[in-house]
Amino acid sequence: QVQLEESGGGLVQPGGSLRLSCAASRNLFSVGAMMGWYRKAPGKQREVVATITSGGSPYYTDSVKGRFAISRDDAKNTLSLQMNSLKPEDTAVYYCNAKWTLGTFWGQGTQVTVSS
């Protein structure tokens, strides 16, 4: 079991930046967990934004490549998502995710709104 808590969301203008953080209640590197960020926009299904393996290999969905960067600090049990050049279509609730042999776990989500 693990508890995940996101922070860092908010309102930002188009072209701006935000950094999301996810604090985990336990060390996930030791269990080989894959971690990731997902988002759900109004009227749409939840989609993957970026994931990172325990070995540090990242994956990005096409729409955020070159703008977002995912990272994990296993010493601090944190996952981050640096979001640059934000667009209105990035508006969504962003969720932290961790998965390994025990199951899949989600945080409560943090709202990101990109609007002028």
C-alpha positions as CSV (number, residue, x, y, z in Angstrom):
1,Q,0.0,0.0,0.0
2,V,1.0,3.6,-0.6
3,Q,-0.5,7.0,-0.2
4,L,0.2,9.6,-2.9
5,E,-0.4,13.3,-2.5
6,E,-0.1,15.7,-5.4
7,S,0.6,19.5,-5.1
8,G,1.6,22.3,-7.3
9,G,-1.5,22.8,-9.5
10,G,-3.1,26.2,-10.1
11,L,-4.1,28.8,-12.7
12,V,-1.5,29.8,-15.2
13,Q,-1.6,31.8,-18.5
14,P,-0.9,30.2,-21.8
15,G,2.8,29.9,-22.3
16,G,3.5,29.7,-18.6
17,S,5.0,27.0,-16.4
18,L,4.0,24.9,-13.4
19,R,5.7,22.2,-11.5
20,L,3.7,19.4,-10.0
21,S,4.9,17.2,-7.2
22,C,3.7,13.9,-5.8
23,A,4.8,12.8,-2.3
24,A,4.7,9.0,-1.7
25,S,4.3,7.5,1.8
26,R,6.9,4.9,1.1
27,N,10.0,4.3,-1.0
28,L,8.8,3.0,-4.3
29,F,12.2,2.4,-5.9
30,S,12.8,-0.6,-3.6
31,V,9.7,-2.3,-5.1
32,G,10.5,-1.4,-8.7
33,A,7.4,0.7,-9.1
34,M,6.6,2.5,-12.3
35,M,5.3,6.0,-11.6
36,G,3.4,8.4,-13.8
37,W,1.2,11.4,-14.3
38,Y,-2.3,11.1,-15.8
39,R,-4.9,13.7,-16.5
40,K,-8.6,14.0,-16.9
41,A,-10.1,17.0,-18.7
42,P,-13.9,17.7,-18.5
43,G,-15.8,15.5,-20.9
44,K,-12.8,13.3,-21.7
45,Q,-11.4,10.1,-20.5
46,R,-8.3,10.0,-18.2
47,E,-5.1,9.8,-20.3
48,V,-1.5,9.1,-19.6
49,V,0.7,12.2,-19.7
50,A,4.1,10.8,-18.7
51,T,5.6,7.7,-16.9
52,I,9.0,6.8,-15.6
53,T,10.3,3.4,-14.7
54,S,12.3,2.6,-11.6
55,G,15.4,2.7,-13.8
56,G,14.6,6.3,-14.8
57,S,13.3,5.7,-18.4
58,P,10.7,8.2,-19.3
59,Y,7.7,8.0,-21.6
60,Y,5.7,11.0,-22.8
61,T,2.4,11.2,-24.7
62,D,2.9,13.0,-28.0
63,S,1.0,16.1,-27.1
64,V,3.5,17.0,-24.3
65,K,6.8,15.9,-25.8
66,G,9.3,18.7,-25.6
67,R,7.3,20.7,-23.1
68,F,6.9,18.4,-20.1
69,A,9.6,16.6,-18.1
70,I,9.0,13.9,-15.6
71,S,11.5,13.0,-12.8
72,R,11.6,11.0,-9.6
73,D,13.7,11.4,-6.5
74,D,13.6,8.0,-4.8
75,A,15.6,9.3,-1.8
76,K,12.8,11.7,-1.1
77,N,10.0,9.5,-2.3
78,T,8.8,12.2,-4.7
79,L,7.7,12.3,-8.3
80,S,7.7,15.6,-10.3
81,L,6.3,16.9,-13.5
82,Q,7.8,20.1,-14.9
83,M,5.3,21.6,-17.4
84,N,6.5,24.4,-19.7
85,S,4.8,26.2,-22.6
86,L,1.4,25.3,-21.2
87,K,-1.6,25.4,-23.5
88,P,-5.3,25.7,-22.7
89,E,-5.7,22.1,-23.8
90,D,-3.5,21.1,-20.9
91,T,-6.3,22.1,-18.5
92,A,-7.2,19.0,-16.5
93,V,-7.0,17.4,-13.1
94,Y,-3.6,15.7,-12.9
95,Y,-3.2,12.5,-11.0
96,C,-0.1,10.8,-9.6
97,N,0.1,7.0,-10.2
98,A,2.2,4.2,-8.9
99,K,2.1,0.6,-10.0
100,W,3.9,-2.6,-9.0
101,T,3.2,-6.1,-8.0
102,L,0.9,-5.1,-5.2
103,G,-1.4,-3.1,-7.5
104,T,-2.1,0.3,-8.9
105,F,-2.4,3.4,-6.7
106,W,-3.7,6.9,-7.3
107,G,-3.5,10.3,-5.7
108,Q,-6.5,12.6,-5.2
109,G,-5.5,14.8,-8.1
110,T,-4.5,18.5,-8.5
111,Q,-6.3,21.0,-10.8
112,V,-4.3,22.7,-13.6
113,T,-6.0,25.5,-15.4
114,V,-4.4,27.2,-18.4
115,S,-6.3,30.4,-19.3
116,S,-5.8,34.0,-20.0
